[in-house]
Amino acid sequence: MAGGDSFDFDDRRACSYTRIVTLDIVKYGHPVLREKGQRIERVTPEIRQLAADMLETMYGAEGLGLAAQQVGRALMLTVIDVGHVTDRPSEMFVDGKPQDLKTAMPLVLINPQIRNPEGEQVASEGCLSIPDVNADIRRAATVTVHAQSLDGQEIIFECSGLLARAAQHEVDHLNGILFTERMDAATRVSFAGKLKKMQKETLAALPKTAKARRSSSLHRAGLVRL
């Protein structure tokens, strides 16, 4: 992470929690990153296992959040844990009551939606799927998150600071939106060469079956214009 003031949302950062990465994190250029996730209608044992594996993968990669698309699954499922972060404050409220982040984390959010965005915050973001790329991104300062838990219960909380940024970043992923699309024009141009190279390497490593489907997906995503 470059610079003391920068913040890598789900990029590598110091973390005392060490585990083995259990799933492969797909990189920029993979078509699944541009797919909108399927709504999860029923929490099956497979979904529970996927959520557990995503948490393991997130912690092992020293990330703060991970979306299903980042492990190759186009589903409305994300995991978040900002409880250990001390240099980027967060607030979380349920029914107007402040929550202890350390006990509230990790969050497993099914079919999450961002509502009631208010205010503005600008900070540096990164992404596990786009290594070594960081940029200042403008986000809402506070948001309300509506989702379901693995137990099928409704989850509603208000949040601000880092948690609000994390939630917005991950819900973007679930809708096929990358943080590069939130960059200002000049910043996006400055990373164009690196992103184009990463896209080429990712596509070259894809199986032939995935390559056969990539053209239309990439055209819709605008990646071919990099």
MOJO-V614373 format. One record per backbone hydrogen bond with DSSP energy under -1.0 kcal/mol. NH is the residue of the N-H (numbers start at 1). CO is the residue of the C=O. If there is no record, write none. Layout:
NH:CO, NH:CO
//
This chain:
10:126, 26:70, 28:129, 30:27, 33:30, 34:31, 35:32, 37:174, 38:74, 44:42, 48:44, 49:45, 50:46, 51:47, 52:48, 53:49, 54:50, 55:51, 56:52, 57:53, 58:54, 59:55, 60:56, 61:57, 62:59, 63:58, 66:79, 68:77, 70:67, 71:68, 72:69, 73:68, 75:73, 76:38, 77:75, 78:109, 79:66, 80:107, 81:64, 85:82, 91:160, 93:158, 94:97, 97:94, 99:92, 104:100, 105:101, 107:80, 109:78, 110:148, 111:76, 113:146, 115:144, 118:142, 121:139, 123:137, 125:135, 130:127, 135:125, 137:123, 139:121, 141:118, 142:118, 143:159, 144:115, 145:157, 146:113, 147:155, 148:110, 149:153, 152:149, 155:147, 157:145, 158:93, 159:143, 160:91, 161:141, 162:89, 165:161, 166:162, 167:163, 168:164, 169:165, 170:166, 171:167, 172:168, 173:169, 174:170, 175:172, 176:173, 177:172, 181:178, 182:179, 188:184, 189:185, 190:186, 191:187, 192:189, 195:191, 196:192, 197:193, 198:194, 199:195, 200:196, 201:197, 202:198, 203:199, 204:200, 205:201, 211:207, 212:208, 218:214, 219:215, 220:216, 221:217, 222:218, 223:218, 225:222, 226:223
//
